[in-house]
Amino acid sequence: MKLKILTPAVAALLLASCGTQKTASATTAETTSPVKETVKNVALTPELAEGKNLYENSCVRCHKLYDAKKFTQEEWKPILARMQKKAKLDDTQMASISNYITSQL
């Protein structure tokens, strides 16, 4: 009986984890995410686009995406440090995310 319940649950979990990732556009700072924000009309550099992509794909796995302006730069530092372990991101990836968030403040 347990096997009949666990097998579909594992299959559903596997399918959900294999979903497609969003890709960030390197030409505009506009976002299609559900985050309501006033977007700067600044072209994203490839480094900032990578940070945006990491932010959108890593953070949304566990919770909704927050508007960068919701917190100050000082408030973001401990948040990002805490989330780095949970998202299993290395220091380079966290620097990209941090640079992207800072550029949006």
Biopython code that builds the backbone (N, CA, C, O; Angstrom):
import numpy as np
from Bio.PDB.StructureBuilder import StructureBuilder

atoms = [
    (1, "MET", "N", (0.829, -1.187, 0.000)),
    (1, "MET", "CA", (0.000, 0.000, 0.000)),
    (1, "MET", "C", (0.872, 1.249, 0.000)),
    (1, "MET", "O", (0.611, 2.202, -0.734)),
    (2, "LYS", "N", (1.919, 1.232, 0.838)),
    (2, "LYS", "CA", (2.804, 2.390, 0.890)),
    (2, "LYS", "C", (3.495, 2.608, -0.442)),
    (2, "LYS", "O", (3.707, 3.749, -0.852)),
    (3, "LEU", "N", (3.847, 1.530, -1.120)),
    (3, "LEU", "CA", (4.520, 1.623, -2.408)),
    (3, "LEU", "C", (3.602, 2.264, -3.448)),
    (3, "LEU", "O", (4.070, 3.016, -4.303)),
    (4, "LYS", "N", (2.308, 1.976, -3.385)),
    (4, "LYS", "CA", (1.345, 2.557, -4.316)),
    (4, "LYS", "C", (1.207, 4.063, -4.109)),
    (4, "LYS", "O", (0.896, 4.791, -5.052)),
    (5, "ILE", "N", (1.430, 4.526, -2.907)),
    (5, "ILE", "CA", (1.336, 5.957, -2.601)),
    (5, "ILE", "C", (2.658, 6.654, -2.886)),
    (5, "ILE", "O", (2.677, 7.750, -3.447)),
    (6, "LEU", "N", (3.743, 6.032, -2.509)),
    (6, "LEU", "CA", (5.056, 6.658, -2.662)),
    (6, "LEU", "C", (5.499, 6.775, -4.118)),
    (6, "LEU", "O", (6.122, 7.770, -4.488)),
    (7, "THR", "N", (5.196, 5.790, -4.942)),
    (7, "THR", "CA", (5.637, 5.812, -6.334)),
    (7, "THR", "C", (5.088, 7.029, -7.090)),
    (7, "THR", "O", (5.877, 7.728, -7.725)),
    (8, "PRO", "N", (3.791, 7.319, -7.059)),
    (8, "PRO", "CA", (3.306, 8.521, -7.754)),
    (8, "PRO", "C", (3.844, 9.816, -7.123)),
    (8, "PRO", "O", (4.072, 10.804, -7.822)),
    (9, "ALA", "N", (4.041, 9.803, -5.812)),
    (9, "ALA", "CA", (4.563, 11.004, -5.158)),
    (9, "ALA", "C", (5.982, 11.292, -5.616)),
    (9, "ALA", "O", (6.324, 12.442, -5.890)),
    (10, "VAL", "N", (6.800, 10.274, -5.701)),
    (10, "VAL", "CA", (8.183, 10.439, -6.165)),
    (10, "VAL", "C", (8.190, 10.861, -7.627)),
    (10, "VAL", "O", (8.981, 11.721, -8.013)),
    (11, "ALA", "N", (7.333, 10.279, -8.441)),
    (11, "ALA", "CA", (7.254, 10.640, -9.858)),
    (11, "ALA", "C", (6.835, 12.105, -10.017)),
    (11, "ALA", "O", (7.396, 12.822, -10.847)),
    (12, "ALA", "N", (5.871, 12.545, -9.241)),
    (12, "ALA", "CA", (5.422, 13.942, -9.309)),
    (12, "ALA", "C", (6.523, 14.894, -8.866)),
    (12, "ALA", "O", (6.715, 15.951, -9.466)),
    (13, "LEU", "N", (7.240, 14.523, -7.824)),
    (13, "LEU", "CA", (8.349, 15.348, -7.347)),
    (13, "LEU", "C", (9.440, 15.443, -8.395)),
    (13, "LEU", "O", (9.996, 16.521, -8.609)),
    (14, "LEU", "N", (9.756, 14.342, -9.048)),
    (14, "LEU", "CA", (10.772, 14.323, -10.088)),
    (14, "LEU", "C", (10.362, 15.206, -11.264)),
    (14, "LEU", "O", (11.180, 15.965, -11.784)),
    (15, "LEU", "N", (9.121, 15.114, -11.679)),
    (15, "LEU", "CA", (8.641, 15.951, -12.782)),
    (15, "LEU", "C", (8.660, 17.432, -12.418)),
    (15, "LEU", "O", (9.016, 18.268, -13.248)),
    (16, "ALA", "N", (8.286, 17.757, -11.210)),
    (16, "ALA", "CA", (8.273, 19.155, -10.778)),
    (16, "ALA", "C", (9.682, 19.730, -10.707)),
    (16, "ALA", "O", (9.889, 20.905, -11.007)),
    (17, "SER", "N", (10.636, 18.920, -10.318)),
    (17, "SER", "CA", (12.009, 19.422, -10.199)),
    (17, "SER", "C", (12.700, 19.537, -11.547)),
    (17, "SER", "O", (13.742, 20.185, -11.645)),
    (18, "CYS", "N", (12.157, 18.937, -12.571)),
    (18, "CYS", "CA", (12.762, 18.981, -13.907)),
    (18, "CYS", "C", (12.134, 20.060, -14.782)),
    (18, "CYS", "O", (12.295, 20.025, -16.001)),
    (19, "GLY", "N", (11.438, 20.996, -14.201)),
    (19, "GLY", "CA", (10.809, 22.069, -14.965)),
    (19, "GLY", "C", (11.839, 22.952, -15.644)),
    (19, "GLY", "O", (13.018, 22.929, -15.292)),
    (20, "THR", "N", (11.395, 23.719, -16.607)),
    (20, "THR", "CA", (12.309, 24.593, -17.332)),
    (20, "THR", "C", (12.662, 25.795, -16.488)),
    (20, "THR", "O", (11.884, 26.230, -15.639)),
    (21, "GLN", "N", (13.860, 26.331, -16.733)),
    (21, "GLN", "CA", (14.313, 27.507, -16.004)),
    (21, "GLN", "C", (14.032, 28.745, -16.838)),
    (21, "GLN", "O", (13.999, 28.695, -18.067)),
    (22, "LYS", "N", (13.832, 29.842, -16.150)),
    (22, "LYS", "CA", (13.677, 31.123, -16.823)),
    (22, "LYS", "C", (15.055, 31.607, -17.234)),
    (22, "LYS", "O", (16.052, 31.300, -16.580)),
    (23, "THR", "N", (15.108, 32.360, -18.312)),
    (23, "THR", "CA", (16.370, 32.975, -18.696)),
    (23, "THR", "C", (16.190, 34.479, -18.677)),
    (23, "THR", "O", (15.151, 34.995, -19.087)),
    (24, "ALA", "N", (17.200, 35.176, -18.201)),
    (24, "ALA", "CA", (17.136, 36.625, -18.101)),
    (24, "ALA", "C", (17.550, 37.246, -19.414)),
    (24, "ALA", "O", (18.466, 36.760, -20.078)),
    (25, "SER", "N", (16.889, 38.304, -19.787)),
    (25, "SER", "CA", (17.247, 39.045, -20.986)),
    (25, "SER", "C", (18.358, 40.017, -20.655)),
    (25, "SER", "O", (18.287, 40.715, -19.644)),
    (26, "ALA", "N", (19.378, 40.075, -21.483)),
    (26, "ALA", "CA", (20.530, 40.938, -21.217)),
    (26, "ALA", "C", (20.307, 42.349, -21.731)),
    (26, "ALA", "O", (21.185, 43.199, -21.581)),
    (27, "THR", "N", (19.157, 42.621, -22.334)),
    (27, "THR", "CA", (18.972, 43.938, -22.931)),
    (27, "THR", "C", (18.060, 44.857, -22.133)),
    (27, "THR", "O", (18.047, 46.064, -22.376)),
    (28, "THR", "N", (17.318, 44.334, -21.211)),
    (28, "THR", "CA", (16.387, 45.184, -20.489)),
    (28, "THR", "C", (16.271, 44.761, -19.036)),
    (28, "THR", "O", (16.517, 43.605, -18.689)),
    (29, "ALA", "N", (15.894, 45.712, -18.192)),
    (29, "ALA", "CA", (15.759, 45.418, -16.767)),
    (29, "ALA", "C", (14.334, 45.030, -16.420)),
    (29, "ALA", "O", (14.030, 44.787, -15.252)),
    (30, "GLU", "N", (13.445, 44.966, -17.419)),
    (30, "GLU", "CA", (12.065, 44.606, -17.131)),
    (30, "GLU", "C", (11.994, 43.131, -16.801)),
    (30, "GLU", "O", (12.779, 42.327, -17.304)),
    (31, "THR", "N", (11.052, 42.788, -15.955)),
    (31, "THR", "CA", (10.929, 41.409, -15.523)),
    (31, "THR", "C", (9.531, 40.915, -15.787)),
    (31, "THR", "O", (8.580, 41.698, -15.781)),
    (32, "THR", "N", (9.392, 39.620, -16.021)),
    (32, "THR", "CA", (8.081, 39.030, -16.217)),
    (32, "THR", "C", (7.643, 38.285, -14.970)),
    (32, "THR", "O", (6.605, 37.624, -14.978)),
    (33, "SER", "N", (8.413, 38.381, -13.903)),
    (33, "SER", "CA", (8.064, 37.691, -12.671)),
    (33, "SER", "C", (6.886, 38.393, -11.996)),
    (33, "SER", "O", (6.572, 39.535, -12.332)),
    (34, "PRO", "N", (6.239, 37.726, -11.053)),
    (34, "PRO", "CA", (5.080, 38.310, -10.405)),
    (34, "PRO", "C", (5.427, 39.436, -9.432)),
    (34, "PRO", "O", (4.537, 39.978, -8.778)),
    (35, "VAL", "N", (6.680, 39.786, -9.332)),
    (35, "VAL", "CA", (7.082, 40.849, -8.419)),
    (35, "VAL", "C", (6.629, 42.180, -8.999)),
    (35, "VAL", "O", (6.953, 42.513, -10.138)),
    (36, "LYS", "N", (5.887, 42.927, -8.220)),
    (36, "LYS", "CA", (5.468, 44.249, -8.660)),
    (36, "LYS", "C", (6.538, 45.236, -8.246)),
    (36, "LYS", "O", (6.812, 45.425, -7.061)),
    (37, "GLU", "N", (7.138, 45.862, -9.250)),
    (37, "GLU", "CA", (8.219, 46.785, -8.954)),
    (37, "GLU", "C", (8.262, 47.881, -9.996)),
    (37, "GLU", "O", (7.757, 47.722, -11.107)),
    (38, "THR", "N", (8.861, 48.978, -9.634)),
    (38, "THR", "CA", (9.136, 50.028, -10.577)),
    (38, "THR", "C", (10.498, 49.702, -11.152)),
    (38, "THR", "O", (11.505, 49.737, -10.445)),
    (39, "VAL", "N", (10.528, 49.391, -12.412)),
    (39, "VAL", "CA", (11.741, 48.903, -13.033)),
    (39, "VAL", "C", (12.531, 50.070, -13.591)),
    (39, "VAL", "O", (11.983, 50.954, -14.249)),
    (40, "LYS", "N", (13.832, 50.060, -13.316)),
    (40, "LYS", "CA", (14.714, 51.046, -13.909)),
    (40, "LYS", "C", (14.862, 50.713, -15.388)),
    (40, "LYS", "O", (14.916, 49.539, -15.754)),
    (41, "ASN", "N", (14.926, 51.712, -16.224)),
    (41, "ASN", "CA", (15.145, 51.485, -17.640)),
    (41, "ASN", "C", (16.637, 51.505, -17.927)),
    (41, "ASN", "O", (17.130, 52.361, -18.662)),
    (42, "VAL", "N", (17.343, 50.562, -17.343)),
    (42, "VAL", "CA", (18.785, 50.447, -17.487)),
    (42, "VAL", "C", (19.083, 49.102, -18.113)),
    (42, "VAL", "O", (18.556, 48.074, -17.688)),
    (43, "ALA", "N", (19.944, 49.116, -19.141)),
    (43, "ALA", "CA", (20.321, 47.861, -19.774)),
    (43, "ALA", "C", (21.171, 47.044, -18.807)),
    (43, "ALA", "O", (22.062, 47.573, -18.143)),
    (44, "LEU", "N", (20.886, 45.771, -18.741)),
    (44, "LEU", "CA", (21.644, 44.890, -17.858)),
    (44, "LEU", "C", (22.904, 44.416, -18.566)),
    (44, "LEU", "O", (22.868, 44.023, -19.732)),
    (45, "THR", "N", (24.000, 44.460, -17.856)),
    (45, "THR", "CA", (25.238, 43.886, -18.375)),
    (45, "THR", "C", (25.103, 42.371, -18.308)),
    (45, "THR", "O", (24.217, 41.875, -17.613)),
    (46, "PRO", "N", (25.947, 41.623, -19.004)),
    (46, "PRO", "CA", (25.854, 40.158, -18.911)),
    (46, "PRO", "C", (26.006, 39.649, -17.478)),
    (46, "PRO", "O", (25.383, 38.654, -17.107)),
    (47, "GLU", "N", (26.832, 40.323, -16.667)),
    (47, "GLU", "CA", (27.008, 39.896, -15.277)),
    (47, "GLU", "C", (25.729, 40.111, -14.477)),
    (47, "GLU", "O", (25.333, 39.256, -13.685)),
    (48, "LEU", "N", (25.081, 41.268, -14.691)),
    (48, "LEU", "CA", (23.827, 41.542, -13.975)),
    (48, "LEU", "C", (22.713, 40.628, -14.467)),
    (48, "LEU", "O", (21.866, 40.204, -13.680)),
    (49, "ALA", "N", (22.705, 40.322, -15.753)),
    (49, "ALA", "CA", (21.702, 39.398, -16.291)),
    (49, "ALA", "C", (21.874, 38.009, -15.687)),
    (49, "ALA", "O", (20.890, 37.322, -15.415)),
    (50, "GLU", "N", (23.118, 37.595, -15.480)),
    (50, "GLU", "CA", (23.372, 36.303, -14.841)),
    (50, "GLU", "C", (22.875, 36.320, -13.398)),
    (50, "GLU", "O", (22.287, 35.344, -12.931)),
    (51, "GLY", "N", (23.112, 37.436, -12.684)),
    (51, "GLY", "CA", (22.622, 37.564, -11.319)),
    (51, "GLY", "C", (21.109, 37.530, -11.244)),
    (51, "GLY", "O", (20.530, 36.923, -10.344)),
    (52, "LYS", "N", (20.476, 38.191, -12.204)),
    (52, "LYS", "CA", (19.007, 38.194, -12.252)),
    (52, "LYS", "C", (18.500, 36.775, -12.502)),
    (52, "LYS", "O", (17.553, 36.324, -11.858)),
    (53, "ASN", "N", (19.134, 36.082, -13.434)),
    (53, "ASN", "CA", (18.744, 34.709, -13.749)),
    (53, "ASN", "C", (18.899, 33.802, -12.526)),
    (53, "ASN", "O", (18.011, 33.006, -12.220)),
    (54, "LEU", "N", (20.026, 33.926, -11.835)),
    (54, "LEU", "CA", (20.247, 33.131, -10.621)),
    (54, "LEU", "C", (19.212, 33.469, -9.550)),
    (54, "LEU", "O", (18.671, 32.576, -8.900)),
    (55, "TYR", "N", (18.941, 34.760, -9.370)),
    (55, "TYR", "CA", (17.966, 35.199, -8.372)),
    (55, "TYR", "C", (16.594, 34.596, -8.679)),
    (55, "TYR", "O", (15.940, 34.036, -7.799)),
    (56, "GLU", "N", (16.169, 34.718, -9.935)),
    (56, "GLU", "CA", (14.845, 34.232, -10.297)),
    (56, "GLU", "C", (14.732, 32.714, -10.216)),
    (56, "GLU", "O", (13.693, 32.193, -9.811)),
    (57, "ASN", "N", (15.783, 32.005, -10.594)),
    (57, "ASN", "CA", (15.698, 30.542, -10.630)),
    (57, "ASN", "C", (16.064, 29.868, -9.316)),
    (57, "ASN", "O", (15.569, 28.778, -9.030)),
    (58, "SER", "N", (16.911, 30.483, -8.518)),
    (58, "SER", "CA", (17.315, 29.857, -7.258)),
    (58, "SER", "C", (16.365, 30.202, -6.128)),
    (58, "SER", "O", (15.984, 29.331, -5.346)),
    (59, "CYS", "N", (15.982, 31.453, -6.040)),
    (59, "CYS", "CA", (15.189, 31.903, -4.901)),
    (59, "CYS", "C", (13.725, 31.467, -4.989)),
    (59, "CYS", "O", (13.091, 31.182, -3.974)),
    (60, "VAL", "N", (13.202, 31.421, -6.205)),
    (60, "VAL", "CA", (11.788, 31.107, -6.376)),
    (60, "VAL", "C", (11.489, 29.634, -6.076)),
    (60, "VAL", "O", (10.321, 29.261, -5.963)),
    (61, "ARG", "N", (12.494, 28.813, -5.948)),
    (61, "ARG", "CA", (12.264, 27.403, -5.608)),
    (61, "ARG", "C", (11.620, 27.250, -4.245)),
    (61, "ARG", "O", (10.848, 26.318, -4.019)),
    (62, "CYS", "N", (11.937, 28.171, -3.324)),
    (62, "CYS", "CA", (11.446, 28.030, -1.949)),
    (62, "CYS", "C", (10.428, 29.096, -1.549)),
    (62, "CYS", "O", (9.609, 28.854, -0.663)),
    (63, "HIS", "N", (10.462, 30.253, -2.173)),
    (63, "HIS", "CA", (9.551, 31.328, -1.780)),
    (63, "HIS", "C", (9.351, 32.296, -2.925)),
    (63, "HIS", "O", (10.011, 32.191, -3.959)),
    (64, "LYS", "N", (8.444, 33.237, -2.743)),
    (64, "LYS", "CA", (8.190, 34.239, -3.785)),
    (64, "LYS", "C", (9.401, 35.164, -3.914)),
    (64, "LYS", "O", (10.201, 35.295, -2.988)),
    (65, "LEU", "N", (9.515, 35.795, -5.067)),
    (65, "LEU", "CA", (10.599, 36.747, -5.285)),
    (65, "LEU", "C", (10.213, 38.082, -4.662)),
    (65, "LEU", "O", (9.093, 38.564, -4.828)),
    (66, "TYR", "N", (11.152, 38.660, -3.951)),
    (66, "TYR", "CA", (10.909, 39.948, -3.319)),
    (66, "TYR", "C", (11.468, 41.059, -4.183)),
    (66, "TYR", "O", (12.502, 40.900, -4.832)),
    (67, "ASP", "N", (10.779, 42.177, -4.186)),
    (67, "ASP", "CA", (11.266, 43.364, -4.867)),
    (67, "ASP", "C", (12.559, 43.792, -4.181)),
    (67, "ASP", "O", (12.629, 43.825, -2.952)),
    (68, "ALA", "N", (13.568, 44.116, -4.958)),
    (68, "ALA", "CA", (14.863, 44.504, -4.395)),
    (68, "ALA", "C", (14.732, 45.720, -3.482)),
    (68, "ALA", "O", (15.488, 45.868, -2.522)),
    (69, "LYS", "N", (13.773, 46.582, -3.784)),
    (69, "LYS", "CA", (13.600, 47.812, -3.005)),
    (69, "LYS", "C", (12.875, 47.582, -1.683)),
    (69, "LYS", "O", (12.750, 48.499, -0.871)),
    (70, "LYS", "N", (12.402, 46.366, -1.472)),
    (70, "LYS", "CA", (11.693, 46.078, -0.224)),
    (70, "LYS", "C", (12.629, 46.171, 0.976)),
    (70, "LYS", "O", (12.202, 46.506, 2.080)),
    (71, "PHE", "N", (13.922, 45.868, 0.752)),
    (71, "PHE", "CA", (14.920, 45.922, 1.810)),
    (71, "PHE", "C", (16.056, 46.846, 1.383)),
    (71, "PHE", "O", (16.279, 47.071, 0.193)),
    (72, "THR", "N", (16.762, 47.371, 2.364)),
    (72, "THR", "CA", (17.940, 48.183, 2.074)),
    (72, "THR", "C", (19.125, 47.265, 1.785)),
    (72, "THR", "O", (19.055, 46.054, 1.994)),
    (73, "GLN", "N", (20.204, 47.857, 1.303)),
    (73, "GLN", "CA", (21.392, 47.062, 1.006)),
    (73, "GLN", "C", (21.920, 46.380, 2.269)),
    (73, "GLN", "O", (22.385, 45.241, 2.215)),
    (74, "GLU", "N", (21.848, 47.072, 3.391)),
    (74, "GLU", "CA", (22.302, 46.495, 4.665)),
    (74, "GLU", "C", (21.398, 45.349, 5.109)),
    (74, "GLU", "O", (21.874, 44.387, 5.711)),
    (75, "GLU", "N", (20.105, 45.439, 4.822)),
    (75, "GLU", "CA", (19.176, 44.369, 5.185)),
    (75, "GLU", "C", (19.341, 43.149, 4.276)),
    (75, "GLU", "O", (19.129, 42.017, 4.711)),
    (76, "TRP", "N", (19.722, 43.378, 3.009)),
    (76, "TRP", "CA", (19.896, 42.279, 2.071)),
    (76, "TRP", "C", (21.088, 41.394, 2.444)),
    (76, "TRP", "O", (21.038, 40.181, 2.240)),
    (77, "LYS", "N", (22.159, 41.983, 2.987)),
    (77, "LYS", "CA", (23.386, 41.218, 3.267)),
    (77, "LYS", "C", (23.131, 39.983, 4.130)),
    (77, "LYS", "O", (23.516, 38.887, 3.724)),
    (78, "PRO", "N", (22.500, 40.106, 5.299)),
    (78, "PRO", "CA", (22.273, 38.890, 6.100)),
    (78, "PRO", "C", (21.243, 37.948, 5.471)),
    (78, "PRO", "O", (21.318, 36.733, 5.657)),
    (79, "ILE", "N", (20.297, 38.497, 4.739)),
    (79, "ILE", "CA", (19.303, 37.655, 4.068)),
    (79, "ILE", "C", (20.003, 36.765, 3.046)),
    (79, "ILE", "O", (19.786, 35.554, 3.009)),
    (80, "LEU", "N", (20.851, 37.383, 2.212)),
    (80, "LEU", "CA", (21.557, 36.622, 1.184)),
    (80, "LEU", "C", (22.533, 35.620, 1.794)),
    (80, "LEU", "O", (22.691, 34.510, 1.285)),
    (81, "ALA", "N", (23.181, 36.012, 2.877)),
    (81, "ALA", "CA", (24.117, 35.097, 3.540)),
    (81, "ALA", "C", (23.382, 33.858, 4.063)),
    (81, "ALA", "O", (23.886, 32.740, 3.955)),
    (82, "ARG", "N", (22.195, 34.064, 4.629)),
    (82, "ARG", "CA", (21.393, 32.949, 5.145)),
    (82, "ARG", "C", (20.903, 32.042, 4.017)),
    (82, "ARG", "O", (20.898, 30.817, 4.141)),
    (83, "MET", "N", (20.497, 32.662, 2.930)),
    (83, "MET", "CA", (19.913, 31.901, 1.832)),
    (83, "MET", "C", (20.960, 31.181, 0.990)),
    (83, "MET", "O", (20.633, 30.223, 0.291)),
    (84, "GLN", "N", (22.211, 31.625, 1.046)),
    (84, "GLN", "CA", (23.267, 31.004, 0.244)),
    (84, "GLN", "C", (23.396, 29.516, 0.541)),
    (84, "GLN", "O", (23.486, 28.701, -0.377)),
    (85, "LYS", "N", (23.404, 29.165, 1.822)),
    (85, "LYS", "CA", (23.507, 27.756, 2.216)),
    (85, "LYS", "C", (22.293, 26.971, 1.749)),
    (85, "LYS", "O", (22.426, 25.876, 1.201)),
    (86, "LYS", "N", (21.119, 27.526, 1.965)),
    (86, "LYS", "CA", (19.889, 26.812, 1.633)),
    (86, "LYS", "C", (19.768, 26.576, 0.135)),
    (86, "LYS", "O", (19.278, 25.532, -0.295)),
    (87, "ALA", "N", (20.221, 27.559, -0.675)),
    (87, "ALA", "CA", (20.123, 27.437, -2.126)),
    (87, "ALA", "C", (21.324, 26.711, -2.719)),
    (87, "ALA", "O", (21.365, 26.444, -3.920)),
    (88, "LYS", "N", (22.307, 26.393, -1.867)),
    (88, "LYS", "CA", (23.524, 25.692, -2.297)),
    (88, "LYS", "C", (24.235, 26.453, -3.420)),
    (88, "LYS", "O", (24.561, 25.889, -4.465)),
    (89, "LEU", "N", (24.465, 27.745, -3.177)),
    (89, "LEU", "CA", (25.146, 28.597, -4.141)),
    (89, "LEU", "C", (26.553, 28.895, -3.669)),
    (89, "LEU", "O", (26.791, 29.042, -2.470)),
    (90, "ASP", "N", (27.491, 28.986, -4.606)),
    (90, "ASP", "CA", (28.859, 29.318, -4.228)),
    (90, "ASP", "C", (29.018, 30.841, -4.122)),
    (90, "ASP", "O", (28.088, 31.592, -4.420)),
    (91, "ASP", "N", (30.200, 31.284, -3.696)),
    (91, "ASP", "CA", (30.433, 32.706, -3.461)),
    (91, "ASP", "C", (30.310, 33.532, -4.736)),
    (91, "ASP", "O", (29.824, 34.662, -4.690)),
    (92, "THR", "N", (30.740, 32.988, -5.870)),
    (92, "THR", "CA", (30.647, 33.710, -7.143)),
    (92, "THR", "C", (29.192, 33.932, -7.529)),
    (92, "THR", "O", (28.822, 35.020, -7.972)),
    (93, "GLN", "N", (28.373, 32.913, -7.365)),
    (93, "GLN", "CA", (26.953, 33.039, -7.679)),
    (93, "GLN", "C", (26.282, 34.040, -6.751)),
    (93, "GLN", "O", (25.454, 34.838, -7.190)),
    (94, "MET", "N", (26.635, 34.003, -5.465)),
    (94, "MET", "CA", (26.050, 34.950, -4.519)),
    (94, "MET", "C", (26.485, 36.377, -4.835)),
    (94, "MET", "O", (25.700, 37.311, -4.671)),
    (95, "ALA", "N", (27.722, 36.557, -5.285)),
    (95, "ALA", "CA", (28.190, 37.891, -5.669)),
    (95, "ALA", "C", (27.379, 38.399, -6.860)),
    (95, "ALA", "O", (27.046, 39.583, -6.915)),
    (96, "SER", "N", (27.058, 37.530, -7.807)),
    (96, "SER", "CA", (26.244, 37.919, -8.961)),
    (96, "SER", "C", (24.847, 38.346, -8.526)),
    (96, "SER", "O", (24.326, 39.359, -8.992)),
    (97, "ILE", "N", (24.251, 37.571, -7.636)),
    (97, "ILE", "CA", (22.914, 37.906, -7.140)),
    (97, "ILE", "C", (22.963, 39.213, -6.358)),
    (97, "ILE", "O", (22.102, 40.074, -6.535)),
    (98, "SER", "N", (23.948, 39.364, -5.507)),
    (98, "SER", "CA", (24.088, 40.579, -4.715)),
    (98, "SER", "C", (24.279, 41.804, -5.601)),
    (98, "SER", "O", (23.684, 42.852, -5.348)),
    (99, "ASN", "N", (25.107, 41.680, -6.640)),
    (99, "ASN", "CA", (25.321, 42.800, -7.567)),
    (99, "ASN", "C", (24.034, 43.151, -8.300)),
    (99, "ASN", "O", (23.732, 44.328, -8.496)),
    (100, "TYR", "N", (23.280, 42.146, -8.704)),
    (100, "TYR", "CA", (22.001, 42.407, -9.376)),
    (100, "TYR", "C", (21.040, 43.134, -8.460)),
    (100, "TYR", "O", (20.416, 44.114, -8.867)),
    (101, "ILE", "N", (20.913, 42.666, -7.222)),
    (101, "ILE", "CA", (19.981, 43.304, -6.283)),
    (101, "ILE", "C", (20.416, 44.732, -5.993)),
    (101, "ILE", "O", (19.584, 45.638, -5.944)),
    (102, "THR", "N", (21.712, 44.938, -5.801)),
    (102, "THR", "CA", (22.223, 46.287, -5.539)),
    (102, "THR", "C", (21.947, 47.205, -6.722)),
    (102, "THR", "O", (21.644, 48.383, -6.529)),
    (103, "SER", "N", (22.047, 46.688, -7.941)),
    (103, "SER", "CA", (21.803, 47.525, -9.119)),
    (103, "SER", "C", (20.338, 47.949, -9.221)),
    (103, "SER", "O", (20.018, 48.941, -9.875)),
    (104, "GLN", "N", (19.458, 47.201, -8.578)),
    (104, "GLN", "CA", (18.026, 47.509, -8.643)),
    (104, "GLN", "C", (17.563, 48.447, -7.537)),
    (104, "GLN", "O", (16.424, 48.912, -7.567)),
    (105, "LEU", "N", (18.414, 48.734, -6.566)),
    (105, "LEU", "CA", (18.031, 49.619, -5.460)),
    (105, "LEU", "C", (18.003, 51.057, -5.888)),
    (105, "LEU", "O", (17.700, 51.936, -5.081)),
]
sb = StructureBuilder()
sb.init_structure("model")
sb.init_model(0)
sb.init_chain("A")
sb.init_seg("    ")
for serial, (resi, resn, name, xyz) in enumerate(atoms, 1):
    if name == "N":
        sb.init_residue(resn, " ", resi, " ")
    sb.init_atom(name, np.array(xyz, "f"), 0.0, 1.0, " ", f" {name:<3s}", serial, name[0])
structure = sb.get_structure()
